[in-house]
Amino acid sequence: MTDLTRPRLVRSVGVGVGSFLLFGVVTGLLPNPVYVRMVERTPADYLFLVATAAFAAAFVYQRSLTDDPIGDRYAAGGVVGGFLAFGCPICNVALLALFGSSALMTYFDPLRPVLGAVSVVAFGGLLYYQRRRCEACGR
């Protein structure tokens, strides 16, 4: 491992672990005394949490390898989409203020797995496209 690769890898792992812990705590997927989740935890919630954190880490690593990084807005959208997919819909203050709890539980909650799948596919596509453009990534 070269001296230049190590900081990139450490930063990427830090982003992945930090994202997992931060999002896991504020959504109640990682039980804690501060936040109580108001909807049931499902395996899909954990899957989307892990996928979002892993994709964020992979994006940060691939982004550091190129002189002309792309896709920051798409990556941010993927993180937001992932967060909405595994977050508690009635605990999200912004959504609750906009739509109310009954609308969120009736219309938004059933769509969370679809939103998570779209987020994963979009993030995967971004990583694939970024890797195809990257000279240093070693195809």
C-alpha positions as CSV (number, residue, x, y, z in Angstrom):
1,M,0.0,0.0,0.0
2,T,1.5,3.3,-1.0
3,D,1.7,6.4,1.3
4,L,-1.0,8.1,-0.8
5,T,-3.5,5.3,-0.7
6,R,-3.5,4.9,3.1
7,P,-5.1,8.4,3.9
8,R,-7.7,7.9,1.1
9,L,-8.6,4.5,2.5
10,V,-8.7,5.8,6.1
11,R,-10.9,8.7,5.1
12,S,-13.3,6.4,3.1
13,V,-13.6,4.0,6.0
14,G,-14.2,6.9,8.3
15,V,-17.0,8.2,6.1
16,G,-18.6,4.8,5.9
17,V,-18.4,4.1,9.7
18,G,-19.3,7.6,10.6
19,S,-22.4,7.5,8.2
20,F,-23.4,4.2,9.7
21,L,-23.2,5.4,13.3
22,L,-24.7,8.8,12.7
23,F,-27.6,7.7,10.6
24,G,-28.1,4.6,12.7
25,V,-28.4,6.6,15.9
26,V,-30.6,9.4,14.6
27,T,-33.0,7.0,13.0
28,G,-33.2,4.7,16.0
29,L,-31.9,1.7,14.1
30,L,-29.0,1.6,16.6
31,P,-30.9,1.6,19.9
32,N,-29.9,4.6,22.1
33,P,-31.4,6.4,25.1
34,V,-31.8,9.7,23.2
35,Y,-33.9,8.6,20.2
36,V,-36.9,6.3,20.3
37,R,-38.1,5.0,16.9
38,M,-41.8,5.1,16.4
39,V,-42.2,2.5,13.7
40,E,-41.0,-1.1,13.6
41,R,-37.4,-1.8,12.5
42,T,-37.2,-4.1,9.5
43,P,-34.4,-6.0,7.9
44,A,-34.8,-3.7,4.8
45,D,-34.1,-0.7,7.1
46,Y,-30.8,-2.2,8.1
47,L,-30.0,-3.2,4.6
48,F,-30.5,0.3,3.3
49,L,-28.5,1.8,6.2
50,V,-25.5,-0.5,5.4
51,A,-25.8,0.1,1.7
52,T,-26.0,3.9,2.1
53,A,-22.9,4.0,4.3
54,A,-21.0,1.6,2.1
55,F,-21.8,3.5,-1.1
56,A,-20.9,6.8,0.6
57,A,-17.5,5.3,1.6
58,A,-16.9,3.9,-1.9
59,F,-17.8,7.2,-3.5
60,V,-15.4,9.2,-1.3
61,Y,-12.6,6.7,-2.2
62,Q,-13.3,6.8,-5.9
63,R,-13.6,10.5,-5.9
64,S,-10.2,10.9,-4.3
65,L,-8.6,9.0,-7.1
66,T,-9.4,11.3,-9.9
67,D,-8.4,14.9,-10.8
68,D,-11.8,15.6,-12.2
69,P,-14.4,14.3,-9.7
70,I,-18.0,14.1,-10.8
71,G,-21.3,13.2,-9.2
72,D,-21.3,15.1,-5.9
73,R,-24.9,16.2,-6.3
74,Y,-26.0,12.7,-7.2
75,A,-24.1,11.2,-4.3
76,A,-25.8,13.7,-2.0
77,G,-29.2,12.7,-3.4
78,G,-28.3,9.1,-2.9
79,V,-27.5,9.7,0.7
80,V,-30.7,11.7,1.2
81,G,-32.8,9.0,-0.6
82,G,-31.1,6.3,1.5
83,F,-31.8,8.2,4.7
84,L,-35.5,8.6,3.8
85,A,-35.7,4.9,3.0
86,F,-34.5,3.7,6.4
87,G,-35.5,6.7,8.6
88,C,-38.7,6.7,10.7
89,P,-41.2,8.6,8.5
90,I,-43.2,10.1,11.4
91,C,-40.0,11.1,13.3
92,N,-38.7,13.1,10.4
93,V,-39.7,16.7,11.4
94,A,-39.5,18.2,7.9
95,L,-41.7,15.5,6.4
96,L,-44.1,15.6,9.4
97,A,-44.5,19.3,9.1
98,L,-45.2,19.1,5.4
99,F,-47.5,16.2,5.2
100,G,-48.7,15.1,8.7
101,S,-48.4,11.7,10.3
102,S,-51.5,10.1,8.8
103,A,-50.4,11.0,5.2
104,L,-46.8,9.8,5.9
105,M,-48.0,6.4,7.3
106,T,-50.6,5.9,4.6
107,Y,-48.7,7.0,1.5
108,F,-45.0,7.4,2.3
109,D,-44.2,4.5,4.6
110,P,-45.2,1.8,2.0
111,L,-42.9,3.5,-0.6
112,R,-39.8,3.5,1.6
113,P,-38.5,0.1,0.3
114,V,-39.0,1.4,-3.3
115,L,-37.2,4.6,-2.4
116,G,-34.4,2.6,-0.9
117,A,-34.1,0.4,-4.0
118,V,-34.0,3.4,-6.3
119,S,-31.4,5.0,-4.1
120,V,-29.2,1.9,-4.2
121,V,-29.5,1.6,-8.0
122,A,-28.7,5.2,-8.5
123,F,-25.7,5.1,-6.2
124,G,-24.5,1.9,-7.9
125,G,-24.9,3.5,-11.3
126,L,-23.0,6.6,-10.1
127,L,-20.1,4.4,-8.8
128,Y,-20.0,2.4,-12.0
129,Y,-20.0,5.6,-14.2
130,Q,-17.3,7.2,-12.0
131,R,-15.2,4.1,-12.2
132,R,-15.4,4.0,-16.0
133,R,-14.2,7.6,-16.2
134,C,-11.4,7.1,-13.6
135,E,-7.9,6.4,-15.0
136,A,-6.3,5.6,-11.6
137,C,-9.0,3.1,-10.6
138,G,-7.5,0.3,-12.6
139,R,-10.2,-1.2,-14.7
